[in-house]
Amino acid sequence: MARSPLATWLLILLPLVPWPAAAEDSAFLWAATGSPDDLGLRTGVALDMPGRPRLGAESNLRRATPTNSGTAHPPMRLWGEVDLRRAAANPASVGLTVDLVSGAARAALRQSRALMDEGPATLSLDRALEAGRRTDGDAVFIARQNLRLFFGGIDTTVTGGVVMDSAAPFHAEFAVEKRLQAGIKLRAVISDIAHEPAARVNARFERQW
């Protein structure tokens, strides 16, 4: 689908708006991510209760390319998430996403752990276990693990990640991310290291408020 005028203006204007930094303290949650080829929007609310339950809706649009037909009918997904532990060094949460159009659904348990938080860099481990139903009705189970090294002085993250999917081959990748002003993020990735390595570089914007 050719990019709509609305999506084009969002791509231009969203990075320029000075959203508040403490997004997690707001009752209303909004997030936008995108690149020249796609745009994703997530909205929701956070309840002032133990675990700070959050819920809302999300959708995305993808531009048509020679190898991708693009998004003809934007999907609408409902999502919910609650904190199991909000400790800064070891947070954990559980969430659920349901696609209203296809009926696909996925529940996920996510955990982060700080391994090193001293000096110019911080090292952390992110893990997630996911289980659900795909659009074709088949069950899927996924385990993800990412080791992240963040250099605060230059706002750069080096990541090594693996994905074990019951419906796909083992996947591993290495990435370097550099955040620029106005929410722009440059990302260089060497993907599918275990099978057929391929390199790519892209730029995206990310905003939440």
Solvent accessible surface area in square Angstrom, and as a share of the most:
residue,aa,sasa,rsa
1,M,67,0.30
2,A,84,0.65
3,R,86,0.31
4,S,38,0.25
5,P,105,0.66
6,L,127,0.63
7,A,4,0.03
8,T,42,0.25
9,W,148,0.52
10,L,42,0.21
11,L,31,0.16
12,I,90,0.46
13,L,89,0.44
14,L,16,0.08
15,P,10,0.06
16,L,126,0.63
17,V,47,0.27
18,P,122,0.77
19,W,62,0.22
20,P,94,0.59
21,A,109,0.84
22,A,53,0.41
23,A,11,0.09
24,E,92,0.41
25,D,110,0.57
26,S,40,0.26
27,A,54,0.42
28,F,126,0.52
29,L,27,0.14
30,W,110,0.39
31,A,27,0.21
32,A,0,0.00
33,T,47,0.27
34,G,0,0.00
35,S,15,0.09
36,P,86,0.54
37,D,49,0.25
38,D,21,0.11
39,L,8,0.04
40,G,15,0.14
41,L,76,0.38
42,R,82,0.30
43,T,46,0.27
44,G,12,0.11
45,V,50,0.29
46,A,9,0.07
47,L,70,0.35
48,D,151,0.78
49,M,110,0.49
50,P,129,0.81
51,G,23,0.22
52,R,34,0.12
53,P,30,0.19
54,R,31,0.11
55,L,91,0.45
56,G,17,0.16
57,A,27,0.21
58,E,27,0.12
59,S,24,0.16
60,N,51,0.26
61,L,44,0.22
62,R,103,0.37
63,R,85,0.31
64,A,38,0.30
65,T,44,0.26
66,P,145,0.91
67,T,137,0.80
68,N,61,0.31
69,S,103,0.67
70,G,18,0.17
71,T,18,0.11
72,A,77,0.60
73,H,160,0.72
74,P,73,0.46
75,P,30,0.19
76,M,85,0.38
77,R,55,0.20
78,L,84,0.42
79,W,16,0.05
80,G,24,0.24
81,E,39,0.17
82,V,46,0.27
83,D,25,0.13
84,L,107,0.53
85,R,98,0.36
86,R,137,0.50
87,A,49,0.38
88,A,109,0.84
89,A,61,0.47
90,N,43,0.22
91,P,51,0.32
92,A,11,0.09
93,S,15,0.10
94,V,55,0.31
95,G,11,0.11
96,L,92,0.46
97,T,38,0.22
98,V,49,0.28
99,D,21,0.11
100,L,103,0.51
101,V,118,0.68
102,S,49,0.32
103,G,26,0.25
104,A,18,0.14
105,A,28,0.22
106,R,76,0.28
107,A,44,0.34
108,A,5,0.04
109,L,80,0.40
110,R,102,0.37
111,Q,48,0.22
112,S,36,0.23
113,R,108,0.39
114,A,44,0.34
115,L,77,0.38
116,M,85,0.38
117,D,103,0.54
118,E,140,0.63
119,G,67,0.65
120,P,121,0.76
121,A,10,0.08
122,T,46,0.27
123,L,45,0.23
124,S,32,0.20
125,L,23,0.12
126,D,34,0.18
127,R,96,0.35
128,A,12,0.09
129,L,112,0.56
130,E,18,0.08
131,A,40,0.31
132,G,23,0.22
133,R,125,0.46
134,R,80,0.29
135,T,101,0.59
136,D,92,0.48
137,G,44,0.42
138,D,76,0.40
139,A,67,0.52
140,V,3,0.02
141,F,126,0.52
142,I,11,0.06
143,A,26,0.20
144,R,85,0.31
145,Q,78,0.35
146,N,40,0.21
147,L,80,0.40
148,R,76,0.28
149,L,54,0.27
150,F,72,0.30
151,F,65,0.27
152,G,44,0.42
153,G,82,0.79
154,I,104,0.53
155,D,55,0.28
156,T,16,0.09
157,T,21,0.12
158,V,39,0.22
159,T,11,0.06
160,G,33,0.32
161,G,7,0.07
162,V,46,0.27
163,V,32,0.18
164,M,108,0.48
165,D,35,0.18
166,S,76,0.49
167,A,50,0.39
168,A,51,0.39
169,P,100,0.63
170,F,89,0.37
171,H,58,0.26
172,A,15,0.11
173,E,38,0.17
174,F,85,0.35
175,A,1,0.01
176,V,55,0.32
177,E,18,0.08
178,K,73,0.31
179,R,101,0.37
180,L,79,0.39
181,Q,164,0.73
182,A,36,0.28
183,G,17,0.17
184,I,51,0.26
185,K,18,0.08
186,L,73,0.36
187,R,49,0.18
188,A,44,0.34
189,V,3,0.02
190,I,78,0.40
191,S,15,0.09
192,D,39,0.20
193,I,80,0.41
194,A,55,0.43
195,H,99,0.44
196,E,134,0.60
197,P,87,0.55
198,A,58,0.45
199,A,85,0.66
200,R,118,0.43
201,V,117,0.67
202,N,54,0.28
203,A,41,0.32
204,R,60,0.22
205,F,8,0.03
206,E,51,0.23
207,R,52,0.19
208,Q,120,0.53
209,W,58,0.20
